[in-house]
Amino acid sequence: MTNLPLWADLLISFVIVLGASFAFIGSLGLLRLPDFMARLHAPTKSTTLGVGGVIIGSMLYFSITDSLSLHELLIAIFLFLTAPISAHLLAKAGLHLELELTRNTQDLRKKPEQYSDKDS
């Protein structure tokens, strides 16, 4: 087992705990939020940041102990490119299926003139 300097140990631990916290908050949001559109927001934002934090921690650890590690960078790039695209497709499917929304979820389709670029 490799002994890391204290600063590296603290930095890596902080980044991994921060990433795990974001992932946990995203998982709780997926469990607790009331409807599909609200539930869609939690894993796409928080969990992406969470996995990103864990990947950064892993990159730091392996870069300090062995040599420069860029394998994790490919995972992060793939994740940050695919998460917004999949969330967009899921949201479009939810709109197409006209899933029921709770009272607190705003449906901006009800007043499209309020959000248009056209001058009145």
N, C-alpha and C positions, 0 to 999 in steps of 0.2 A: 504494500500500500504506500502511496506517495504522500509525503507530508507537504502540505501547501503552506505558503506564508500566511500569516494571520489576515492581512488585508485581502488576499485572494479568497480565503475561506469565507470571510464576512461578506464580500461582494457577491460571490457565487450563491451563498445561502440567501442573501437578501433578494436577489433576482429570482431565484427559484421559489421562495416563499411568496413573493409578490405575484408571480405568474400563477402559482397554485391558488392564491386568494382570488384572483380574477376568474380562474376556471371554476372555482367553487361558487362564486357569486353568479356566474352565468348559468350554472347548473341549478341553483336555487331559483333563478328567474324563470328558467324553463319549467320548473315544477310549480311555481306559485302564481305566475301571471295568468290573467283570466281568459284571454282569447288567443286565437291563432296569430294575429298580427302582433300583439304584444309579446307573445311567447317567441316569435321569430327574432325579435330584437336581441334578446338576452344571449343566446348562444353565438350569434354571429359577431357580436361586438366583444363581450366579456371573455368568452372562451377563446376567441382568436388572440386576444391580448394575453390570456393565460398560457396558451401553448407557446406563444412567442416568447414569453418570459422564461419558460422552462427550456426552450431551445437556446436562448441566449446564455442561460446558465450552463447548459451543456457545452456550448461552444467555448465559453470561457474556461471551464474546467479542463477540457481536452486540449485546448490551445496552451494552457499553462503547464500541464503535466507532460504532454507528448510533443506535438508540433502543431502548427496552425491547422485548425480543423474547420473545413468549409462544407462538410457534408450536411450539417444541420442547416446551413444557409439555404441549400436547395429545398429542404423541407419547408422552411419559413416562407420562401418565395412562392412555392406551390400553394401553401395554406393561404397566404395573403392575396393571391390571385383568384383562388377558387371559392373562398368563403363569400365574398360579396356577390359573385355571379350566381351561386346556388341560392343565396338568400333572395336575390332579385327574382329568380325563376319561381321559387316557392311563394313569394308575395304575389306575383302575377297569377299563379295557379289559385291562390286563395281569393283574389279579386274575381277571377273568372268563375269560380264555383260559388261566389257570393256567400261566403261563410258568415255566420252570424257574429256580430261584434257586440261587445258590452256597451253600456251607456256611456262610459267614460272614454272609450276609444273614438277619436275623431275620424269621421269619414269625409275626406275633402272632396269626394265626388258629388256630394249633395249640393255644393255651391261652387261650380267650376268657374263662374265669372269672377268670383272673389280672388282666384289664384291665377288668372290668365295674364298674359303679357299685353293684351289689347288695351289701348287707351279708351277711356269711357267717352 
